[in-house]
Structures are given as C-alpha cells and as structure tokens.
Amino acid sequence: MKTVTLAALAKIAGVGLATVDRVLNERGGVSPQTTRKVLQAARAAGLKRILPEDHRQPWQIEVLLSGNDSFFFRQLASDFAAVATGLGYRRLTLHRTFIPEDRPDQLAAHILTRSRQRDGLIVFAHEHPAIYEALSLCKQRGVPVITLVTDLPGAERLCHVGINQLQAGRTAGLMMGRMLRQQGDVIMVSGRFDYSAHRQRIEGFRDVLQQRFPAIRLREALAGNEQRDTISKLLEKQLAQSDAVAGLYNTGLGNTQIGEALARHRLLSRCVYITHELYATTQALLAQGALSLTLDQNTRRHAQLATELMLRYLDGGDAPHTYADGKVEFMLYTEENCR
C-alpha cells in the first residue's frame, strides 16, 4: 500500500498540515470536530489505528422528541439515556430535547441550530415543509439524521427507525374483527392526522375491517390530536348518540379518558377495546378485563437501534437501508402476558 503523507491527509481532511500533525501526535489545540475530520481521513486512507480508541472525542448526538405528556415519549427518553450510559461517556454524549408537537417551525429552527453543533440528530417529527427543508440543509452540512417512530417519506434522512405502522393498524383491525362478540359500531380514536404513524394505523385498521369483515360498521375516526380533553369531548358525544358500540380502537394517548368514558356508558368490558403501548394504565385495564389488546412498540429497541445505526455511520460510514435496518418488531399483549 502506498504510504500516505501528512500533506495528503491534510488535503483529504481539508485542513492545514500543522493541524494534522497536532491531531496525529496528540499535541492538543484542535477542536473535537476537526479532530474527527482528520481521524476519519486517516482511517479512510488506511491508517485506522493511528490513535488509541480512548483518545477519540465522544460523538455529540441529539435526540429530539415530542413534548406531549404521553408515556411513550417519557419512556423513550429514559431508554435513550440508559443506552448512552451503557456505551459510556467516551463513546458519545447524548442530548435530549422535547419540543411541542404543534410547533413544527420551532422544531425546524432547532434542527438547523443543532446541525451546527452536533455530529448526528435523531428526530421525531411530522410532515411539514419547514421540517423537510431543515433536513435537506442537514444533509448539505454533512450531519446525518435518523427519523424516529413516524416516517417522513422522501425526506433527506439517513434512515427510519420504527415499527411498520400500517402493519400494526392492520393487525389491530384483524384482531378487532375476530374478537367482536356482538353486532354494533366500531369507533376509531386517532392521534394527530398530520403524523403518518397515526394515519397509517387508521388506514390499516379500516382496510382490514372493510375487506375481511364488511358487516362491521365503522364510524369516522375521531381526531383526538393527542389532547386528552378533546378525546373526552369527542368520545362522549359519540357514545351519547348510540349505545350500539361493539368496539373501540385508539391509536394514541388518552386511554385513561377512554376507559372512564366507556365505564360511564357501561361499555367497559362489554365492547372490544384495542389500543397501543404497554404501561401502567393499559396494564391495569388489561388486568381488569376492560382492555382486550394492546400493541407495544418496544421503546428500548427504538433507542438501541437508532443509536447503533447512528454510531455505525459516524464511526465507519456504514449507510443503513432506509427501512429494513431500522425496523422494530411490535408486540401484542393481553391480560395473560401483560405482567
């Protein structure tokens, strides 16, 4: 192999010869970002063990999550912290930020700011022009972005990490059709319609029931918008209009309010009730026999996989498949396996 000169490395890294010398000989005085750039150039040139692993600066990674008060995002944030702790402070520094779901412009601005300060971003966001533009600028700056939970089709992202949301909705629909014990309407309560995850769940649920169980009457989906008060009001209105409710499917938060509404109308434990995520509320409802089934996304696997794929890319440039490498398998829980 041809010997690589310091001058050649400096040209590859886009820095001065003195900077390369300081990095390779550990003289200090070079920023972490420039240090990484020089080391990456050295590895690409075949000098992969110039510096011991312990002397590398930790990667700066930021996770941007929803600021709503759902269990899912609180647990996801906790799992990311646990994964980062397990990897150690020399491997990466993890930053977590929560931004309200109804502030896409704020999220886009934060993405742009952090793209100048972080080595990689892991983002939960919905399909909004400002978000797409921000991710495009991240790519121009060479900052990889992984989308999380809800996909952004066509966006400039490294890959997507999450379950197959359409498949989850279809599974919920299949189980609803097979578990219904009586005739009546089926109510759908959806989270935000501007998030592809909720749209795909509703789409899959509706398609399976219409294709395989055409006798089941489906009401129009209620737009809960991840607001507990809104869910309560819309559901109360629906339940007051008819007592012929045989099933209910909820794609997002609000299971406490839904359980209370069903109980007021004496439908709890009588109708088939299917939702998402396994946590204290759904565990209690399952144990009571009030909830028929919950589909859990496995927050820990999201955190592990997103972090792993990001580090593989930052360390060695391994580009993952957009969907296959980041696919998380969801799990079904009933009262028999919820503990």
C-alpha positions in Angstrom: 0.0 0.0 0.0 1.3 3.4 -0.9 2.4 5.5 2.1 0.1 8.3 2.9 1.9 11.6 3.7 0.7 14.2 6.2 0.3 16.6 3.4 -2.0 14.2 1.6 -4.1 13.7 4.8 -4.3 17.4 5.2 -5.7 17.8 1.7 -8.2 15.0 2.2 -9.4 16.4 5.5 -9.4 20.0 4.2 -7.2 21.3 7.0 -3.6 22.6 7.3 -0.5 20.4 7.7 0.1 21.7 11.2 -3.4 20.7 12.3 -2.9 17.1 11.0 0.4 17.0 12.9 -1.2 18.2 16.2 -4.0 15.6 15.9 -1.9 12.6 15.0 0.7 13.4 17.6 -1.8 14.3 20.3 -0.5 17.8 20.8 -3.9 19.3 21.5 -5.3 22.7 20.5 -7.7 21.2 17.9 -11.5 21.2 18.1 -13.3 17.9 18.5 -15.0 18.4 15.1 -11.7 19.0 13.3 -10.1 16.1 15.2 -12.8 13.8 14.0 -12.4 15.0 10.4 -8.6 14.3 10.5 -9.1 10.9 12.1 -11.8 9.9 9.6 -9.4 10.9 6.7 -6.7 8.9 8.2 -8.9 5.8 8.6 -10.2 6.2 5.0 -6.6 6.3 3.9 -5.8 3.0 5.7 -4.3 4.3 8.9 -7.1 3.1 11.1 -5.1 2.7 14.3 -3.2 6.0 14.4 -4.7 6.9 17.8 -6.0 4.6 20.6 -9.8 4.4 20.9 -9.7 6.1 24.2 -8.3 9.3 22.7 -11.2 9.9 20.4 -13.6 12.6 21.3 -17.1 11.4 22.0 -19.8 11.8 19.3 -22.3 14.5 20.1 -25.8 13.2 19.3 -29.1 14.9 20.0 -32.5 13.2 20.2 -35.5 15.5 19.5 -38.8 14.1 20.9 -42.4 15.1 21.3 -43.1 17.4 24.3 -46.5 15.8 24.9 -47.1 14.0 28.2 -47.6 10.5 26.8 -45.9 7.5 28.5 -44.3 6.5 25.2 -42.0 9.6 24.8 -41.2 9.7 28.5 -40.1 6.1 28.4 -38.3 6.6 25.1 -36.2 9.4 26.5 -35.4 7.3 29.5 -34.3 4.4 27.3 -32.0 6.6 25.2 -30.3 7.8 28.4 -29.9 4.2 29.5 -28.4 3.2 26.2 -26.0 6.1 26.2 -24.9 5.3 29.8 -24.2 1.7 28.8 -22.0 2.9 25.9 -20.0 5.2 28.2 -19.1 8.9 28.1 -16.0 8.3 25.9 -18.3 6.9 23.1 -20.9 9.6 22.9 -22.6 12.5 24.6 -26.3 12.3 24.3 -28.5 15.4 24.4 -32.3 15.1 24.7 -34.7 17.9 23.8 -38.6 18.0 23.9 -40.5 20.2 21.5 -44.3 20.6 21.4 -45.9 18.7 18.5 -47.8 21.7 17.3 -44.6 23.8 16.8 -43.0 22.4 13.6 -41.4 25.8 12.9 -39.7 25.7 16.3 -38.6 22.2 15.7 -37.2 23.1 12.3 -35.3 26.0 13.8 -33.9 23.8 16.5 -32.7 21.2 13.9 -30.9 23.9 12.0 -29.2 25.3 15.1 -28.1 21.9 16.4 -26.9 20.8 12.9 -24.0 23.2 13.5 -23.2 21.8 17.0 -24.0 18.0 16.8 -22.5 15.1 14.9 -25.9 13.5 14.4 -29.6 14.0 15.1 -32.4 11.5 15.9 -35.7 13.2 15.2 -39.4 12.7 15.9 -41.3 15.0 13.6 -44.3 15.2 11.2 -44.6 16.0 7.5 -44.2 19.8 7.4 -42.3 21.9 4.7 -40.1 23.5 7.3 -39.0 20.1 8.7 -38.2 18.8 5.2 -36.2 22.0 4.4 -34.3 21.7 7.7 -33.4 18.0 7.0 -32.2 19.0 3.5 -29.8 21.6 5.0 -28.6 19.0 7.5 -27.6 16.7 4.6 -25.8 19.7 2.9 -23.8 20.2 6.1 -23.0 16.5 6.4 -25.0 15.9 9.5 -26.9 12.6 9.4 -30.5 12.5 10.6 -32.5 9.4 11.7 -36.2 9.8 11.8 -38.0 8.0 14.7 -41.4 6.4 15.1 -43.3 8.3 12.4 -41.6 8.4 8.9 -41.0 11.4 6.7 -41.3 9.9 3.2 -38.9 11.5 0.7 -37.0 13.5 3.4 -33.2 13.7 3.4 -32.7 11.2 6.2 -30.1 8.5 6.9 -32.8 6.0 7.7 -36.0 5.5 9.7 -36.3 3.6 12.9 -39.7 2.3 14.0 -42.4 -0.3 13.6 -44.4 -0.9 10.5 -47.3 1.4 11.4 -49.6 0.2 8.6 -49.0 -3.4 9.6 -49.8 -2.5 13.3 -53.1 -1.0 12.2 -53.9 -4.0 10.1 -53.1 -6.3 13.0 -55.4 -4.3 15.2 -58.2 -4.5 12.6 -57.8 -8.2 12.2 -57.9 -8.8 16.0 -61.0 -6.5 16.3 -62.8 -8.4 13.6 -62.1 -11.8 15.2 -62.8 -10.7 18.8 -66.1 -8.9 18.3 -68.8 -10.7 20.3 -71.8 -8.7 19.3 -73.2 -6.5 16.5 -72.7 -2.8 16.7 -70.5 0.1 15.6 -66.7 0.3 16.0 -65.3 3.7 17.0 -61.8 4.8 16.0 -59.9 7.4 18.0 -56.9 8.8 16.2 -53.9 10.8 17.3 -52.6 13.6 15.1 -53.7 13.3 11.5 -50.5 15.2 10.4 -48.4 12.3 11.7 -48.0 9.4 9.2 -47.9 6.9 12.1 -51.5 7.6 13.1 -52.7 7.9 9.5 -51.2 4.5 8.7 -52.7 2.9 11.8 -56.2 4.1 10.9 -55.7 3.2 7.2 -54.6 -0.3 8.0 -57.3 -0.9 10.6 -60.0 0.4 8.3 -58.8 -1.6 5.3 -58.8 -4.9 7.1 -62.2 -4.5 8.5 -63.7 -3.3 5.2 -62.0 -6.1 3.2 -62.4 -9.0 5.6 -65.3 -8.0 7.9 -67.7 -6.0 5.7 -70.6 -6.4 8.1 -68.9 -4.4 10.8 -70.0 -0.7 10.9 -67.1 1.7 11.2 -67.7 5.3 12.3 -65.5 8.1 11.1 -62.2 8.5 13.0 -62.3 11.0 15.8 -59.4 13.5 15.6 -58.2 13.4 19.2 -55.0 15.3 18.2 -53.2 13.9 21.3 -55.3 16.2 23.5 -57.0 14.4 26.4 -59.8 16.9 26.8 -60.5 16.8 23.1 -60.6 13.0 23.2 -63.0 13.0 26.1 -65.4 15.5 24.5 -65.5 13.8 21.1 -65.9 10.4 22.5 -68.6 11.4 24.9 -70.6 12.9 22.0 -70.2 9.7 20.0 -71.2 7.4 22.9 -74.2 9.6 23.7 -75.5 9.2 20.2 -75.9 5.4 20.4 -75.5 2.5 22.8 -74.8 0.1 19.9 -71.0 0.3 20.3 -69.3 -3.1 19.9 -65.6 -2.0 19.6 -63.2 0.9 20.0 -59.7 1.3 18.6 -57.3 4.1 19.9 -54.1 4.9 18.0 -52.6 7.3 20.6 -52.7 8.6 24.1 -55.9 9.1 26.2 -56.6 5.6 27.4 -57.4 6.8 30.9 -60.1 9.2 29.5 -61.4 6.5 27.1 -61.7 4.0 29.9 -63.6 6.4 32.0 -66.0 7.3 29.2 -66.6 3.6 28.4 -67.3 3.0 32.1 -69.8 5.9 32.3 -71.7 4.3 29.4 -71.5 0.8 30.9 -69.4 -0.4 27.9 -66.2 -1.1 29.7 -65.5 -4.9 29.5 -68.5 -5.2 27.2 -67.0 -3.8 24.0 -63.7 -4.9 22.4 -61.2 -2.2 23.2 -57.8 -2.2 21.4 -55.0 0.4 21.8 -51.2 0.9 21.7 -48.4 0.6 24.2 -48.0 -1.3 27.5 -47.7 0.9 30.5 -49.4 1.3 33.9 -52.7 2.4 32.6 -53.0 -0.3 29.9 -51.7 -2.9 32.3 -54.4 -2.0 34.8 -57.1 -2.1 32.1 -55.9 -5.4 30.8 -55.8 -6.9 34.3 -59.4 -5.7 34.8 -60.5 -7.4 31.6 -61.5 -3.9 30.3 -58.9 -3.7 27.6 -58.8 -6.6 25.0 -55.4 -6.0 23.5 -52.5 -3.5 23.3 -49.8 -3.3 20.6 -46.5 -2.2 22.1 -43.7 -0.5 20.0 -40.8 -1.5 22.3 -39.2 1.8 23.2 -36.0 0.3 24.3 -35.4 -1.3 20.9 -36.1 2.1 19.2 -33.3 3.7 21.4 -30.9 0.8 20.9 -31.3 0.6 17.2 -31.3 4.3 16.4 -28.1 4.8 18.5 -26.4 1.8 17.0 -27.1 2.8 13.4 -26.0 6.4 14.0 -22.7 5.3 15.6 -22.0 2.8 12.8 -22.4 5.6 10.3 -20.3 8.1 12.2 -17.6 5.6 13.0 -17.2 4.0 9.6 -19.6 5.5 7.2 -21.9 2.4 7.1 -25.1 3.7 5.4 -28.2 1.7 6.5 -31.1 0.7 4.4 -33.9 3.3 4.7 -36.3 0.9 6.4 -35.0 -2.7 6.7 -32.2 -1.9 9.1 -34.3 0.2 11.4 -37.4 -2.0 11.6 -38.6 -2.6 15.1 -41.0 -5.5 15.7 -44.1 -4.7 17.8 -45.5 -7.0 20.4 -49.1 -7.9 21.3 -50.2 -8.0 25.0 -53.4 -9.4 26.5 -54.3 -9.9 30.2 -52.4 -13.2 30.1 -49.0 -11.8 29.2 -49.1 -8.2 30.4 -47.1 -8.6 33.6 
